[in-house]
Amino acid sequence: MTEKREMSDVINAVTKYRQSDETLLKMTEKALGKIQSFFAKELSGGLCNAVYLIEADDEKMILKIAPNDDAEIMRHECDITGTEAEMLRLFKEKLDIPIPELIYFDGSRTICKVPYFFMSFMEGGPLMTLDPRPDETCVSIIKREIGVISRRISSLTAKSFGIPAMPETFSDNNCDFVLTLFHMLLDDAKDKLIEVPGITYDELLNLIESQREALNEVEIPCYIHTDTWDGNIMVNDNNFIGLIDFAAILYGDPLMNHDFHDFSPEPRTDFLEGYGKTTFSLNEHIRIVIYKIWQRLGMIVERGYRGYEDSGMYSWVLDEFTKSIEELKNII
């Protein structure tokens, strides 16, 4: 058997549970059976999981490994690897969307001490990393497709608002669920002595609570993808290939889908047209801004848990968070 391994520049986070060549081979053979040739390369993607390109005989796959049990992770990140594997299985069965195929999931903790899964490889690279970046016409087509995919994912309804792997977060109303998400992030921040810019914890919670009526206008929870950023959009030869990373699926308000509250001043028109919603009521606008605040708060707190080598990573989000707070105050 031939074996080789290459390393590329990767984002180093303390949550990544890297494995030896020997263990990677054993994990692969558990999934596929005995193999003759083996190649493993750690990929640059993944801000929490260790991610590898695996080539085994004629099979080309992606391996994602959960964080070590000893790693400090944020409260909402319970069983994100198991969640992603289940969403890949479910969406492949229920929806016509371009995503990887789940090849093998192992939660036994025998060969590897944490859960992991293999999924099919997609050619190309993340939109975020392409140099040169596709022109705006190509990007517009891609973002429209993300709108279509987001709408299809949100066609699936859930029984409760909540985090799929955390029944303790399940709620019969959106406001209580959103407050749970904020409480979890603020508790994570307290544990790491992270200050939230421009507002106290209690003031922030009271601000969100004051919009209970607007939040509870949505009554039917659906599946939502909160992480369709450019790092999870696969592109090859300027063509959209598919969407990856389904760990951040929630049961919630469709307007919580990532591209409704991304970092553009307003949601992109191409995304909205693909999704099929181009106008918003005042209450919908209020909810979108609340989800902006939640997203930016999560990125602020995340820095305290990943141990990134670049201590300034996401520092620009501090100003975005403050702007979103002011935006909400100005429209309510």
Secondary structure, DSSP 8 states (H G I E B T S, - for coil): -EEEEEE------TT-----HHHHHHHHHHHH-S-SEEEEEE-S--SSSEEEEEEETTEEEEEEE---TTS---GGGTTHHHHHHHHHHHHHHH-------EEEEE-S-SSSSS-EEEEE--SSEEGGG-SS---HHHHHHHHHHHHHHHHHHTTSB-SSEEETTEEEEEESSHHHHHHHHHHHHHHHHHHTT---TTS-HHHHHHHHHTTHHHHTT--S-EEEES--SGGGEEEETTEEEEE---TTEEEE-GGGSGGGSSSSSS--HHHHHHHT-----HHHHHHHHHHHHHHHHHHHHHHHHH--SSTTTTTTHHHHHHHHHHHHHHH-
